[in-house]
Structure formats: C-alpha cells, structure tokens
Amino acid sequence: MNRPVSRQTARLIAGALLVVVMVALALGPLASVVESFDGERISGWVEAAIGLGALTLTPLLVVAVRDWKRHRGPED
C-alpha cells in the first residue's frame, strides 16, 4: 500500500510548522497573546484541568484492566 506522504516528509512538515508557530508567537501578531499570560490565568487553566484529569483517567484505567484480564494466562 502506497502512502501519500512518507514518514520522513511528514516529520519535516511537522517540524517546519512547529518552527513557524513558535516564530509567530514570538514576533508576529500573536506576540501580545503570549505576553498576556500571567500566573492567575495559568492557575485557572490548571484548576479546570484537574477535574478533567479524573474524567480522562477513569476510562483509561477501565480499558487497561479489561485488556489485562483478557490477555492474562490461566495461571493468573
């Protein structure tokens, strides 16, 4: 099966996009957005993410336990 883009090309494109975004954040029209970050805003994001962590972690643990039970041997 032929891939439309090789992995190496995809990595190069992703790296170039990352550099462009970093330059845009540092020098471009988004520079004021980066400067407006402060401790109060970031702590608000952290507090909001704490509640999402439990909602994300619980389903992952359920899947891990189900997978472990399915693949364990008869001696377990």
NUKEMI-327686 format. One record per residue (C-alpha): residue number from 1; x, y, z; chain. Coordinates in pm, whole numbers, plus 32768, in hexadecimal, padded with zeros to 4 digits. Each point is the difference from the previous one (the first is absolute). Layout:
# NUKEMI-327686
{NUM, {X, Y, Z}, 'A'}
...
END
This chain:
# NUKEMI-327686
{1, {8000, 8000, 8000}, 'A'}
{2, {8090, 814E, 7F99}, 'A'}
{3, {7FFC, 8119, 80F9}, 'A'}
{4, {7FB4, 815A, 7F76}, 'A'}
{5, {8119, 8094, 80D8}, 'A'}
{6, {812A, 7F4A, 8094}, 'A'}
{7, {8042, 800D, 8175}, 'A'}
{8, {813B, 80CA, 7FCE}, 'A'}
{9, {7F44, 8102, 7F32}, 'A'}
{10, {7EEB, 8011, 8104}, 'A'}
{11, {8101, 8039, 8114}, 'A'}
{12, {80A7, 8114, 7F39}, 'A'}
{13, {7EB2, 80AB, 7FC3}, 'A'}
{14, {7F9F, 7FE2, 816F}, 'A'}
{15, {8150, 8090, 806C}, 'A'}
{16, {7FE3, 8121, 7F0C}, 'A'}
{17, {7EA0, 804D, 807B}, 'A'}
{18, {807A, 7FFD, 8166}, 'A'}
{19, {8113, 80F9, 7FAD}, 'A'}
{20, {7F09, 80E2, 7F49}, 'A'}
{21, {7F10, 7FFB, 8127}, 'A'}
{22, {8119, 8050, 80F4}, 'A'}
{23, {8074, 8125, 7F2C}, 'A'}
{24, {7E98, 807C, 7FDC}, 'A'}
{25, {7FD3, 7FF2, 8179}, 'A'}
{26, {8146, 80B7, 803F}, 'A'}
{27, {7FFB, 810B, 7EF3}, 'A'}
{28, {7EB7, 8005, 7F4A}, 'A'}
{29, {7EA3, 807B, 804D}, 'A'}
{30, {7FDE, 7EFB, 8111}, 'A'}
{31, {811E, 8091, 80CD}, 'A'}
{32, {7F0F, 80C8, 80D8}, 'A'}
{33, {7F42, 7EC1, 8053}, 'A'}
{34, {813A, 7F60, 808C}, 'A'}
{35, {8050, 8138, 80CA}, 'A'}
{36, {7EA5, 8000, 809B}, 'A'}
{37, {8038, 7EAF, 80A8}, 'A'}
{38, {801C, 802C, 8174}, 'A'}
{39, {7FFD, 7F23, 8130}, 'A'}
{40, {7E90, 803A, 8044}, 'A'}
{41, {7F96, 7F91, 7EA3}, 'A'}
{42, {80DF, 7ECC, 8004}, 'A'}
{43, {7F8C, 7F99, 815C}, 'A'}
{44, {7E99, 8015, 7F81}, 'A'}
{45, {8057, 7F11, 7EE6}, 'A'}
{46, {80A6, 7F14, 80F6}, 'A'}
{47, {7ECF, 8000, 80E2}, 'A'}
{48, {7F1E, 7FB8, 7ED6}, 'A'}
{49, {80E3, 7EE5, 7F8C}, 'A'}
{50, {7FFD, 7F55, 8154}, 'A'}
{51, {7E93, 7FA2, 7FD6}, 'A'}
{52, {803C, 7F85, 7E9E}, 'A'}
{53, {811F, 7F26, 8077}, 'A'}
{54, {7F1B, 7F1A, 80C5}, 'A'}
{55, {7F0B, 7FEC, 7EDF}, 'A'}
{56, {8119, 7FA1, 7F15}, 'A'}
{57, {80BA, 7F14, 80E9}, 'A'}
{58, {7ED6, 7F28, 8066}, 'A'}
{59, {7FAA, 7F7F, 7EA2}, 'A'}
{60, {8171, 7FBF, 7FBA}, 'A'}
{61, {801B, 7F2E, 813C}, 'A'}
{62, {7EC4, 7F3E, 7FA4}, 'A'}
{63, {808F, 7FAF, 7EAA}, 'A'}
{64, {814F, 7F9A, 8097}, 'A'}
{65, {7F5E, 7F12, 80FA}, 'A'}
{66, {7F1D, 7F66, 7EF7}, 'A'}
{67, {812B, 7FCF, 7F1A}, 'A'}
{68, {80CE, 7F68, 8119}, 'A'}
{69, {7EE8, 7F0D, 8059}, 'A'}
{70, {7FD6, 7F9A, 7E96}, 'A'}
{71, {8172, 7FBA, 7FC5}, 'A'}
{72, {8068, 7F63, 8147}, 'A'}
{73, {8050, 7E92, 8001}, 'A'}
{74, {7F46, 7EE8, 80B5}, 'A'}
{75, {8106, 8000, 8116}, 'A'}
{76, {7FA1, 8162, 8070}, 'A'}
END
